[in-house]
Amino acid sequence: MPLDHLPQTRFAPTRGARLAYQVFGDGDHTVVAIPPTAQNIELSWEQPAVRAMLERFASFSRYLHFDKRGTGCSDRSGRIADLDERVDDLRAVMDDAGIEHAHLFGNSEGGPMSLLFAATYPERVDSLILFGTGATLLPPDLGAAQLAEQRAGAVRYAARWGTEDSPVAAGMAPTLTAQDPTFPAWHRRYERYAASQDSLLELLELSFTVDVRAVVPSIQHPVLVIHRTDDRVIPVARARELVALLPNGRFFEQPGEDHFSYAGDVDGWMDEFERFVTGTVRSQPVVAGRRPTVRITTLGRFAVTVDGQEVSAAAWGSRRARQLCKRLVAARGWPVTRDELFDLLWPEETDRSRLGARLSVQLSGVRRVLRGGVIADRQSVRLDLHEVDTDLEALFRAEGDAAIVAAHPGAFLPDDVYETWTEGTRAEAQARFVPSARREARRLLDGDQPQAAVRLALRLREIDGYDEEAHRLLITALDRAGAATEAERARATYRAAMQELGVRVDAPDSSSAPGSARRKVP
């Protein structure tokens, strides 16, 4: 649900600080987001990927997010709160916003706090959705030497926070960094507005000792745990350990390596989130009570229109996203394996270990343009023909010669004529068009419409330069239209084509019917 204006920032009073929060969206379900290590709720709206995610939340929920004390827009003086204090800080924010109970969305470092809040105030929690997190953030069996090494690493990490050497963007959102070259610079600025180096270091050191495994078995709420398989920051093992402890947990493991929720394939996990909270998934935000009409044109040219407005080439974000969409249309709703898509989009890539995440980025681009319209699982991807209409499907639905001819204005994906995956679909479309076009051309001749018959015969001859009936139809139509010079050229073209096949012909004269030419084999 695109927002006309940014939500107002409000402040919840709590012991020793004011906590900044925003509430937006008008869905029937309330979601309260528990922040990761450090963020800034106001500056986050500047980043298109973050804004798109927040607007998706607003399309199905009343959504609250806030900055923890010492970070972002909240008061940044004083010491950083520990885990127990943060539980009460969350309660203070919900109280100030008038929220009695909600679905809690715990992201990264916010996961353990969400679990602890649910165990402490179960009546205020409808369900838990945990992303990229666990009951512990480090392996619980780390020795003293290993823990010291982690702390030394945190010192180095904090020293680079917000500087030109910051590793955050590339490490936590590698696909977004590869997709948008402006993202790292923006994120370095964002870091400076999210937390100071000293505050960040204190937050990181506190996270090393977080361990709420003891309370997890007591949590009876429904819990959805979402984690990317190759998360670079918090290994998927932490999520699997958490699910094993939960009495009522469900696990959604998604391909990808991004730790930030708004990077990579966002629609994939958000579909699961929305279904978990609301019981259903709206394929895209509903505007004015309806969903946009999305149509893909592939016959004669490639184009996508949304509510009648053609999508610009720049809106795709990459050529690969357009190519991926074309391939899915060619499959006509049948699944296309991920391996085939890897070969199509990255033919020179020999190391496939990272291609799953790259494909997720391209799928996200296609979904964004089509407002959904794609169904993907671990093995394959397909176009959802219930959500997206294509001119190709309209051609096969058409009834009657005139309707079929009108539905085929040109060849299937003419700019991709040398791509082998287009051949079968192009042949199917032509096989649907050609018999109807021949009958329609004869009908036009019988109805004394030779010029229209000429145009149709030319299209038939363009499809197959050796189509004898197309040549004869064209010659007859030109003769009847009084175009003597053009008719003679058409006869010469006909003879040359047949000569290439080793066939001698007597081209029809102006009085001949389309099928009356004498054909003599030498």
Phi, psi and omega in degrees: 000100179303134182266133180290330181211159181289145180292153178290139175271125179245168183230126177262124178285136174217176186300112174080007182195166169245135182252124181280135177212160176228146175233133179207167184087159183223031179289170180285343183248140179258130177242128175248120183267128179266122191292154171284203187306307181205138179208179175218109189295334180278313183290334183300332181294343179290331185276119184305322181293320178292315182299318179300319179294315181295322178292328174296316176302318182294340182286340182227002183211165163269118194243131176239131169229154185213162175260129178293159182300142181086001183223162172054228182272353176286165179304132186248011176266158181086180185277162177286139180286145175274184188298316182297319179295324181294328176300315179289330175297318178298318178299320179296321179294314180298319179299314183294327179276356180073029181257115181279322180206157185198167168278127181265131179248100182263117186249124175056242183295342178283351181296306179302322179294324177296317179297317181293322178296318180296323178287332184274318182235066186299331182289348182259006184238127175273318177195171177238135171236119187242127185239125174058046187210189178194181175287336170230152181260343173241158175306128186293347184256023179297138175277175183299320181293319179292321178294322177296324178293320177298317181294321177296321177295323178295323178298316179295320180297313181295325180295334181264354182302126177077002181257175179298339181265007183300131180268004193294308186301309182292327183280326185257343178220061186298323181289321178292323177298319179290327184281322186235102183294345178275349186296314182302317180296318178299317185290328176298319176294319179300319180301318182295330179271351181269319182194152173283166179298318180296318179295319180298315181299319179295320178297317181295317181294323176295324182293336182295331185259001180294129178202103182248023182302328185295331183266345186301316181298341180276352183277114183263357181291155169296136182228128173252121179254121182245131180207143176271139189303320184248032177311125185280344188257305178244111184300151181298341178301326179297320180291319180296321177297319180296314181300323180295335181270341187279133176291332187221051184255150175230139186247130172239104180262125186244137175300148178137167183235358181286140174268323178294133184295330185274001178257159179074211181280094182279318183300327181300308182283331180289329173300316178296319179299308183297318179296321181295319184279317188255344183091355180207175177228123170273127190298335174203165180306138178273124180247126179053039173080008180212166178259153180296153174270119183247127181227137179249127177257129179228348183267110183096329177191172176249130178200154174234133176240142175239116186052041175083353179261124182289136179283131180288158178298325181295333183293341181287333180086330179198157176294327181297322179297318177297316181295321178298316178299316179301316181297322179292323176296318181300330181283348175056043176089353176277152182292143173246126185295150177297325179299319178296321179292324174302312182296323181291314189272331181227066187296337183266355184279122179263333179268107185269002186295334182256358187288334177300316179293321179295320178296323178301321178297315181293322177297322178299320177297318178295315179299321181298316181291317184275000184057042185114230170076003181232135176244123184228144169227192186290336184261327191209172179223143176213160177278137178270100184285355172280339182254337185232133177259144177232150178293335178296314178293326178297324177298317182282344174274339186297145179236135181094144185301314182298318181293320180294317178298317180295330182279355181237078183282348180186178183293153178292123178042068184299334179283351181241031186297335182266002175278124186298330182288349177271345190297311184296316181293321178297319179295320177299316181295318180293323178295330176286324186279314193301308181300320179292322180294321177298312180296322180293323178296318177296320179297321179294322176295317179295331180269014178059047175235064187296326182296317177296322178295323177300312182300320181288321178296322177298321178295320178295318181291329178293324178293318182217106181292351179250015180280102184300318183294325177296317177299313183295319178299319182294314181299315180297316181295320178294319177300315182290336177276358180077020181263075188297315182297313179297324180296321180292322176297320179297323177296317181296319179296321179297312181298319181296320180295315180292326178298323177299332179270358181079028182240131175261135183230155166256108184294147183294146175267183189295340181264359186280149170283159185306328185256017189260003181297139177274133181244121181243128178267123182302000000 
